[in-house]
Amino acid sequence: MKSFMNLIRQRRTGVWLLGGWLAAMAPNPASGAAADSSGRIQDGPFERAHRAASRDPRVRDYIPAQRVVWQSSGTNSAVEHAGRLLAAGPGQITLDDRAGCVLRNQGGSPGVLLDFGRELHGGIQIGVADLRAAASESKTVRVRVRFGESVSEAMSDLGGEKNATNDHAVRDQTCLVPWLGTIELGQTGFRFVRLDLVDPGTMVVLKFVRAVFVYRDLPYIGEFRCNDERLNRIWRTGAYTVQLNLQDYVWDGIKRDRLVWIGDLHPETMTISAVFGGLDIVPASLDLIRDETPLPRWMNGISSYSMWWVLIHRSWYRQQGDLEYLRRQQPYLAGLLEALRGCIGPDNREALPATRFLDWPSSENPAAIHAGLHALMILTFEAGAEMSQALDDPAMARKCREAAARLRQHVPDPGGSKQAAALMALAGLEDAATLNRQIMAVDGARRLSTFYGYYVLEARARAGDYQGCLDAIRDYWGAMLDMGATTFWEDFDIEWTRNAAPIDELVPPGKKDIHGDFGNYCYRGFRHSLCHGWASGPTAWLSEHVLGIQIIEPGARAIRVAPHLGDLEWAEGAWPTPFGPVKVRHEKRADGTVESRIDAPPQVRVIRP
């Protein structure tokens, strides 16, 4: 990961001195702007618009392709010198067309499929050195561009049987490319790009095709390393998955669901805390959904997502200790908690309205949904009591504790669901070790989901089954890496890997297409997102439980360090706090005990077990 990030950071930068440019402009009476004695424009439509403008916090890097996966063949669809597209050139068109890749359409459809090495967010830049158009007077040709998170998606057609789609982001389009010019297109998540020359009788010389990587260039303050490189890769992959989803706001996915789904945000928030520390994008995303969801509406139209909003605020306050920010939430928070109190039935069961949702794999299990929502309400009221106490509102804190006590009088059946059992264990409705033995540990990595997998890991840790958690992480999230993943997916079933080709290969005859042939609900086939932030849970979990760093007082003024190495020989890393990172290294002695070295900022009190 570090070598890749260092590569993409080697870019040229420039500064546009807008103030100096404005100072040099003569006043334009038609604009309504006035100038002072120096000639500087004081006010006008442009200046007012500029004051209202926002600066993009993201950066753009140009990434060359790493390999040519496929190219068409035959006399009617000739491709010459495709390997030239792998050169990391200057990105400038010149009159010398000898260094380009040539596509000639003589009645076929010449095309080339490029692999950029890992999942990216953004688009591509195409540079054209020469062309022969269908009409002699034209200076353009038509090129079809298909983005894909997998090889098979980039090779697919819209409307096909595998649910290829342009939903949320256009990944399949035909564009005009200019003679001796460049064009940029695409706002999506992708690793692979296929280009085809569309019209018979045309030719194009592609001087370069570069990925335009748009992302937030953030340092990884948190770190995790151990003697198991598979776990190290999983930690880094989860961190990178979330980093790609830190775009305008904290998104759910970068290809599909480029939205702020507030319930999905909780695992991402935990990963952000473990890797990046306090980022303004988290409060901005929380506030966006709050402002778009006046009470008594449910956030994103889902009652459980309003509860996750409360839980995210509690987690964020614990990490950052920003009481002033929490005070700004108090009116809405109090109103939401009152609304939730009204959703407890006379039998002390949750009575939340539609839409009743935990995650997609549990969505056809009514018993699991009820058990999960019931436990989630308890967790929400516990969080509400904690934050109300911090906000000096003892009356609301008391109401929350009373609501949680009422709900505890009903113990639902988890319906065999690992997701529901995990929430019940975390809420203390049943013994965590019993739920782990009877449900969560059964079948290992089977029947997990990428979203609620984080809470299953948390609940199994509550049961003391740290080794079982490490095994599940290696088997479940590691299996995605085995299938070519460079980011974690919207959903995954370990059964999909049977006789399946990895995402970075053309699917051979007799093999399953792990991207196009699987998926359910909203993520069937190629609509399935292969970069979803809610799947990053192991990154936060490994830092919290293997490094053993737990926040005890808001703002990390006190932390507990209690490592759980399982079968690992050593682990080391860092955790961001508002005062700087806490650094730890744990080594297992010959007798099985653990020796720890801890380096913490002076403002952070360290508690050892």
C-alpha positions in Angstrom: 0.0 0.0 0.0 2.7 2.5 1.0 4.6 1.9 -2.3 1.5 2.5 -4.3 0.6 5.7 -2.4 4.1 7.0 -2.8 3.9 6.3 -6.5 0.7 8.3 -7.0 1.9 11.2 -4.8 4.8 11.9 -7.2 2.8 14.4 -9.2 3.2 17.9 -10.5 1.3 20.7 -8.7 0.5 24.2 -9.7 -1.1 27.2 -8.0 -3.6 29.6 -9.7 -3.2 33.0 -8.0 -6.8 34.1 -8.3 -6.2 37.2 -6.2 -3.4 38.5 -8.4 -5.5 37.8 -11.5 -8.4 39.7 -10.1 -6.1 42.6 -9.2 -4.9 42.8 -12.8 -8.3 43.0 -14.3 -9.8 46.3 -15.3 -13.2 47.2 -13.8 -16.2 46.2 -15.9 -19.0 48.6 -15.4 -21.5 46.2 -16.9 -20.8 43.7 -14.1 -21.7 46.2 -11.4 -18.2 45.9 -9.8 -16.3 48.8 -8.4 -12.6 49.3 -8.2 -10.5 51.0 -5.5 -7.6 53.3 -6.3 -5.3 50.4 -6.9 -7.6 49.1 -9.6 -8.6 46.0 -7.5 -12.2 44.9 -8.1 -14.1 45.2 -4.8 -17.4 43.5 -5.6 -19.4 42.1 -8.4 -21.2 39.0 -9.6 -18.1 37.0 -10.1 -16.6 38.0 -6.8 -19.7 37.2 -4.9 -19.9 33.8 -6.7 -16.3 33.2 -5.8 -16.9 33.8 -2.2 -19.7 31.3 -2.3 -17.5 28.7 -4.1 -16.1 25.7 -2.3 -12.7 24.1 -2.9 -12.5 20.5 -3.7 -10.5 18.8 -0.8 -9.6 15.9 -3.1 -6.5 15.6 -5.4 -6.1 14.2 -8.9 -3.3 11.8 -9.8 -2.7 10.3 -13.3 -2.1 6.5 -13.1 -0.7 4.5 -16.0 -2.2 1.1 -16.8 -0.3 -1.9 -15.4 -1.2 -4.5 -18.0 -3.1 -5.2 -21.1 -5.6 -7.9 -20.2 -7.2 -8.4 -23.6 -7.1 -7.0 -27.1 -9.2 -7.9 -30.1 -7.7 -9.8 -33.0 -8.5 -10.3 -36.7 -8.1 -8.3 -39.9 -11.3 -6.4 -39.4 -10.5 -5.2 -35.8 -6.8 -4.7 -35.7 -5.0 -3.4 -32.6 -1.3 -2.6 -32.9 1.2 -1.8 -30.2 -1.3 -2.1 -27.2 1.7 -2.4 -24.9 2.6 1.2 -25.5 -0.4 2.2 -23.4 1.5 1.0 -20.3 4.1 3.7 -20.6 4.1 6.4 -17.9 4.4 9.3 -20.3 4.1 13.1 -19.8 0.4 13.2 -20.8 1.0 15.7 -23.6 0.0 15.2 -27.2 2.8 15.7 -29.8 2.9 15.6 -33.6 4.9 12.3 -33.4 2.3 9.5 -33.6 4.8 6.6 -33.7 4.6 5.9 -30.0 0.8 5.3 -29.9 -1.5 2.3 -29.8 -3.3 2.0 -33.2 -7.0 0.8 -33.5 -8.3 0.2 -37.0 -11.9 -0.6 -37.6 -12.3 -2.4 -41.0 -15.7 -3.7 -40.3 -15.1 -5.2 -36.8 -14.8 -3.6 -33.4 -11.2 -3.2 -32.4 -10.8 -2.9 -28.6 -8.3 -3.2 -25.8 -8.9 -3.9 -22.0 -6.5 -2.3 -19.5 -5.9 -3.1 -15.9 -4.9 -0.2 -13.7 -3.7 -2.5 -10.9 -6.2 -1.7 -8.1 -9.6 -0.2 -7.5 -9.6 3.6 -8.2 -12.2 6.4 -8.0 -12.4 8.8 -10.9 -12.2 8.3 -14.7 -9.7 8.3 -17.5 -7.9 10.7 -19.8 -7.5 9.7 -23.4 -4.9 11.4 -25.6 -5.2 11.1 -29.4 -2.2 11.6 -31.7 -3.9 10.9 -35.0 -7.1 9.6 -36.4 -9.0 8.9 -39.6 -12.7 9.8 -39.3 -15.7 8.2 -41.1 -16.3 11.6 -42.8 -13.4 13.3 -44.4 -14.3 16.7 -42.9 -14.6 15.4 -39.3 -11.8 15.7 -36.8 -13.2 13.2 -34.3 -14.0 9.5 -34.0 -16.3 7.6 -31.7 -14.8 5.5 -28.9 -16.8 3.3 -26.5 -15.5 3.3 -23.0 -16.5 0.7 -20.4 -15.3 0.9 -16.8 -15.4 -2.2 -14.6 -14.6 -3.2 -11.1 -13.9 -6.6 -12.6 -12.6 -7.8 -15.9 -16.0 -9.4 -16.7 -17.9 -6.2 -15.9 -15.7 -4.1 -18.2 -16.4 -6.7 -20.9 -20.2 -6.6 -20.4 -23.0 -4.9 -22.2 -25.7 -2.8 -20.5 -29.0 -4.5 -20.1 -27.4 -7.9 -20.3 -28.4 -11.0 -18.3 -25.8 -10.2 -15.6 -27.4 -6.9 -14.6 -24.8 -4.5 -16.0 -26.0 -1.0 -15.3 -25.2 2.7 -15.4 -27.0 3.2 -12.0 -25.5 6.1 -9.9 -22.4 6.3 -12.2 -22.1 6.0 -15.9 -19.7 3.1 -16.6 -20.6 2.5 -20.3 -20.7 5.3 -22.8 -19.6 6.3 -26.3 -17.8 9.6 -26.7 -16.1 11.6 -29.4 -12.3 11.9 -29.1 -10.5 14.7 -30.9 -7.6 14.8 -33.3 -4.5 16.0 -31.5 -6.4 16.5 -28.3 -7.4 14.9 -25.0 -10.7 14.1 -23.3 -11.5 13.1 -19.8 -14.6 11.2 -18.7 -15.9 9.1 -15.9 -16.9 9.5 -12.3 -17.1 6.0 -10.9 -15.2 3.2 -9.2 -13.1 1.0 -11.4 -10.0 -1.0 -11.9 -10.4 -2.1 -15.6 -11.3 0.0 -18.7 -12.2 -1.3 -22.1 -12.0 1.0 -25.2 -13.5 0.1 -28.6 -13.3 2.1 -31.8 -17.0 2.2 -32.9 -17.4 3.1 -36.6 -16.2 1.1 -39.6 -13.6 2.7 -41.8 -12.1 4.7 -38.9 -8.6 4.7 -37.3 -7.3 6.2 -34.1 -3.8 6.4 -32.6 -4.1 6.5 -28.8 -1.0 8.3 -27.5 -2.0 7.5 -23.9 -4.8 6.3 -21.7 -4.4 7.3 -18.1 -6.6 6.8 -15.0 -7.6 10.1 -13.4 -7.5 9.1 -9.7 -9.6 11.4 -7.5 -9.3 10.9 -3.8 -8.4 12.5 -0.5 -4.7 12.4 0.1 -4.7 11.5 3.8 -1.9 10.2 6.0 -2.5 6.8 7.7 -1.9 7.9 11.3 -3.2 4.5 12.6 -1.1 1.5 11.8 -1.3 -2.3 12.2 1.4 -4.9 11.5 1.8 -8.5 12.7 3.7 -11.6 11.8 0.7 -12.7 9.5 1.0 -10.9 6.2 -2.6 -12.0 5.3 -4.0 -10.0 8.3 -1.7 -7.0 7.4 -3.2 -7.0 3.8 -6.7 -7.2 5.2 -6.1 -4.2 7.5 -4.6 -2.1 4.7 -7.4 -3.1 2.3 -10.1 -2.1 4.7 -8.3 1.3 5.2 -8.0 1.8 1.5 -11.6 0.8 0.9 -12.8 3.6 3.3 -10.3 6.1 1.9 -11.8 5.7 -1.6 -15.2 6.4 -0.1 -14.2 9.6 1.5 -15.3 11.8 -1.5 -17.7 14.8 -1.2 -19.0 13.1 2.0 -18.6 9.6 3.5 -20.1 7.5 0.7 -21.4 3.9 0.8 -19.7 2.9 -2.5 -17.8 4.6 -5.3 -19.5 2.9 -8.3 -23.0 2.4 -6.9 -24.6 4.0 -3.9 -22.4 7.2 -4.1 -24.6 8.3 -1.2 -24.6 8.9 2.5 -26.4 5.9 3.9 -26.1 6.8 7.5 -26.6 3.3 9.0 -23.9 1.9 6.7 -21.6 4.7 8.0 -20.9 3.2 11.5 -18.3 0.6 10.4 -16.7 3.3 8.2 -16.6 5.7 11.1 -14.9 3.1 13.3 -12.3 2.5 10.6 -11.8 6.3 10.1 -11.1 6.6 13.8 -8.6 3.8 13.8 -6.7 4.9 10.6 -7.2 8.6 10.0 -8.4 10.1 13.3 -10.7 13.0 13.5 -11.8 14.1 10.0 -14.3 16.9 9.3 -16.0 14.8 6.7 -17.6 12.6 9.4 -19.5 15.5 11.1 -20.3 16.9 7.7 -22.0 13.7 6.7 -23.9 13.3 9.9 -25.1 16.9 9.7 -26.1 16.4 6.0 -28.5 13.6 6.9 -29.8 15.3 10.0 -30.7 18.5 8.0 -32.3 16.4 5.3 -34.4 14.4 7.7 -36.6 16.6 9.9 -38.3 14.7 12.7 -40.4 12.6 12.8 -39.0 11.1 9.6 -36.5 8.3 9.7 -33.1 8.8 8.2 -32.8 7.3 4.7 -36.4 6.1 5.3 -35.2 3.3 7.7 -35.8 3.4 11.4 -32.7 1.5 12.3 -30.6 4.1 10.4 -31.8 6.8 12.7 -30.6 4.7 15.6 -27.2 4.3 13.9 -27.0 8.1 13.7 -27.2 8.1 17.5 -24.6 5.3 17.8 -22.2 7.0 15.4 -22.4 10.2 17.5 -21.6 8.3 20.7 -18.6 6.6 19.0 -17.4 9.9 17.5 -17.7 11.7 20.8 -15.7 9.0 22.6 -13.0 9.2 20.0 -12.8 13.0 19.6 -14.2 14.4 22.8 -15.8 17.4 21.0 -18.5 18.4 23.4 -19.3 21.6 21.5 -20.1 19.6 18.4 -22.2 17.3 20.4 -24.1 20.2 21.9 -25.1 21.3 18.4 -26.8 17.9 18.0 -28.7 18.1 21.3 -32.1 19.4 20.1 -32.4 16.8 17.3 -30.9 14.1 19.4 -33.5 14.7 22.2 -36.4 14.7 19.7 -35.2 11.5 18.1 -34.8 9.7 21.4 -38.4 10.8 22.4 -39.6 9.4 19.1 -37.9 6.1 19.7 -39.4 5.9 23.2 -42.7 6.0 21.5 -41.8 2.9 19.5 -41.8 0.6 22.6 -45.0 -1.4 22.8 -47.0 -2.2 26.0 -45.4 -5.6 26.0 -41.9 -4.0 26.2 -41.1 -5.1 22.6 -39.7 -2.8 20.0 -42.5 -1.6 17.7 -40.6 0.2 15.0 -42.4 0.9 11.8 -41.3 0.0 8.3 -38.8 0.0 6.8 -37.5 -2.7 9.1 -34.0 -3.5 8.1 -30.7 -4.8 9.5 -28.8 -5.9 6.5 -29.7 -7.6 3.2 -28.8 -11.2 4.1 -31.2 -11.0 7.1 -34.0 -9.2 5.3 -36.1 -12.3 4.8 -35.9 -13.5 8.4 -38.6 -11.7 10.5 -37.4 -13.2 13.8 -33.9 -12.0 13.2 -35.1 -8.5 12.2 -37.1 -8.2 15.3 -34.3 -9.5 17.6 -31.8 -7.2 15.9 -33.9 -4.1 16.1 -34.9 -4.8 19.7 -31.2 -5.1 20.7 -30.3 -2.1 18.6 -32.8 0.0 20.5 -31.2 -1.0 23.8 -27.8 0.0 22.5 -29.3 3.3 21.2 -30.8 4.2 24.5 -27.6 3.3 26.3 -25.8 5.7 24.0 -28.5 8.3 24.4 -28.1 8.1 28.2 -24.3 8.5 28.0 -24.5 11.5 25.7 -27.3 13.1 27.6 -25.3 12.9 30.8 -22.4 14.6 29.0 -24.8 17.3 27.8 -26.0 17.9 31.3 -29.5 16.7 30.6 -30.1 14.2 33.5 -33.8 14.0 32.7 -33.2 12.7 29.2 -30.5 10.4 30.5 -33.0 8.9 33.0 -35.7 8.4 30.3 -33.1 6.6 28.2 -32.1 4.3 31.0 -35.7 3.6 31.8 -36.4 2.8 28.1 -33.5 0.4 28.0 -34.7 -1.3 31.2 -38.1 -1.8 29.7 -36.7 -3.4 26.6 -34.6 -5.8 28.6 -37.7 -7.4 30.0 -38.2 -9.0 26.5 -35.6 -11.4 25.2 -36.3 -12.3 21.5 -35.3 -15.3 19.5 -32.4 -14.4 17.2 -33.8 -16.7 14.5 -30.5 -18.4 13.9 -29.1 -15.2 12.5 -25.5 -14.3 13.3 -26.3 -10.6 12.8 -29.2 -10.7 15.3 -27.2 -12.8 17.8 -24.3 -10.3 17.6 -26.5 -7.4 18.5 -28.2 -9.3 21.3 -24.7 -10.2 22.7 -23.6 -6.6 22.5 -26.8 -5.4 24.2 -26.3 -7.9 26.9 -29.7 -9.6 26.3 -28.1 -13.0 26.4 -24.8 -14.4 27.4 -22.3 -13.7 24.7 -20.4 -16.9 25.1 -23.6 -18.9 24.7 -24.7 -17.0 21.6 -21.2 -17.5 20.2 -21.2 -21.2 20.8 -24.8 -21.8 19.5 -24.9 -19.3 16.6 -22.0 -17.0 15.8 -19.1 -19.5 15.8 -21.1 -22.2 13.9 -19.8 -22.8 10.3 -16.9 -20.3 10.8 -16.9 -17.7 8.0 -20.2 -18.9 6.5 -23.4 -16.9 6.8 -21.5 -13.7 7.5 -22.2 -10.4 5.8 -19.7 -7.7 5.0 -21.7 -5.0 6.9 -22.6 -6.9 10.1 -19.5 -9.0 10.0 -18.0 -6.2 12.1 -20.6 -6.6 14.9 -20.2 -10.4 14.8 -16.5 -9.9 15.4 -17.2 -7.5 18.2 -19.7 -9.9 19.8 -17.3 -12.9 19.5 -14.6 -10.8 21.2 -17.2 -10.0 23.9 -17.4 -13.8 24.3 -13.6 -14.1 24.5 -13.3 -15.9 21.2 -10.4 -13.9 19.8 -8.9 -16.8 17.9 -12.3 -17.5 16.3 -12.4 -13.9 15.1 -8.9 -14.1 13.6 -9.8 -17.3 11.8 -13.0 -15.7 10.4 -11.1 -12.6 9.2 -8.5 -14.7 7.4 -11.2 -17.0 5.9 -13.9 -14.5 4.9 -12.2 -11.2 4.1 -9.1 -13.0 3.0 -11.1 -15.0 0.5 -12.0 -11.7 -1.3 -8.2 -11.0 -1.6 -7.8 -14.5 -3.0 -10.3 -13.6 -5.7 -8.4 -10.6 -6.8 -10.0 -7.9 -4.6 -8.1 -4.7 -3.8 -11.1 -3.3 -1.9 -13.8 -5.1 0.1 -17.2 -5.8 -1.4 -20.8 -4.8 -0.7 -21.5 -8.4 0.1 -19.8 -11.7 -0.1 -20.6 -15.4 0.5 -17.6 -17.7 0.8 -19.6 -20.3 -1.2 -19.3 -18.1 -4.2 -15.6 -19.0 -4.5 -16.3 -22.6 -5.5 -15.1 -23.0 -9.1 -15.1 -19.3 -9.6 -12.6 -17.2 -11.6 -11.0 -14.2 -9.8 -12.1 -10.7 -10.8 -8.8 -9.9 -12.6 -9.1 -12.6 -15.2 -11.3 -13.4 -18.2 -13.7 -16.1 -17.0 -12.7 -19.3 -18.8 -15.3 -21.9 -19.9 -16.6 -24.0 -17.1 -15.8 -21.4 -14.4 -18.2 -19.2 -12.5 -18.0 -15.4 -12.8 -17.8 -14.3 -9.1 -18.9 -10.8 -10.0 -21.6 -11.4 -12.6 -23.1 -14.7 -11.5 -23.8 -14.0 -7.9 -25.5 -11.5 -5.6 -29.0 -10.8 -4.4 -31.5 -8.0 -3.5 -30.1 -4.7 -4.7 -26.7 -6.1 -5.7 -27.4 -8.8 -8.3 -24.7 -9.4 -10.8 -22.6 -6.5 -12.0 -24.7 -4.0 -10.1 -22.8 -5.4 -7.1 -20.3 -2.9 -5.7 -16.8 -4.2 -5.2 -15.8 -1.2 -3.0 -18.1 -0.7 -0.1 -17.0 1.1 3.1 -19.2 -0.9 5.4 -17.1 -3.9 4.7 -14.0 -2.4 6.4 -14.8 -3.8 9.9 -11.7 -6.0 10.3 -9.4 -2.9 10.1 -11.1 -1.3 13.1 -11.4 -4.6 14.9 -7.7 -5.6 14.6 -6.7 -2.2 16.0 -9.2 -2.4 18.8 -8.7 -6.0 19.9 -5.4 -7.3 18.6 -3.5 -4.1 19.4 -6.1 -3.9 22.3 -6.6 -0.2 22.2 -10.0 0.8 23.8 -11.1 4.4 24.5 -12.1 4.8 28.2 -12.7 8.6 28.5 -14.0 10.9 25.7 -11.3 12.4 23.5 -9.0 9.5 24.4 -7.9 11.1 27.6 -7.8 7.6 29.0 -7.3 4.4 27.0 -7.0 0.8 28.0 -4.4 -1.3 26.3 -5.3 -5.1 26.5 -3.9 -7.0 23.5 -5.3 -10.3 22.3 -2.8 -12.0 20.0 -4.4 -15.3 19.6 -2.0 -17.4 17.5 0.1 -14.4 16.5 3.7 -14.0 17.7 3.7 -10.2 17.7 1.7 -7.2 16.7 2.5 -3.5 16.6 0.8 -0.3 15.4 -0.6 3.0 16.3 -4.0 4.5 17.1 -4.8 8.2 16.4 -5.9 10.5 19.3 -6.6 14.2 19.3 -3.2 14.5 21.1 -1.2 12.4 18.7 -0.9 8.7 18.0 -0.6 6.0 20.7 2.0 3.5 19.6 2.2 -0.1 20.8 4.2 -3.2 20.3 3.2 -6.6 21.7 5.4 -9.7 21.7 4.4 -13.2 22.9 6.9 -14.7 25.4 7.8 -18.4 25.4 5.3 -19.0 28.3 2.4 -17.4 26.3 2.3 -14.1 28.2 2.6 -10.9 26.3 5.2 -8.2 26.7 4.0 -4.7 25.7 5.7 -1.5 24.9 3.4 1.6 24.9 4.3 5.1 23.8 1.4 7.6 24.4 1.2 11.4 24.4 1.4 12.9 27.9 -2.3 14.0 27.8 -3.4 10.3 27.4 -3.6 8.2 30.5 -2.9 4.5 29.8 -4.6 1.8 31.8 -3.2 -1.7 31.6 -5.2 -4.8 32.7 
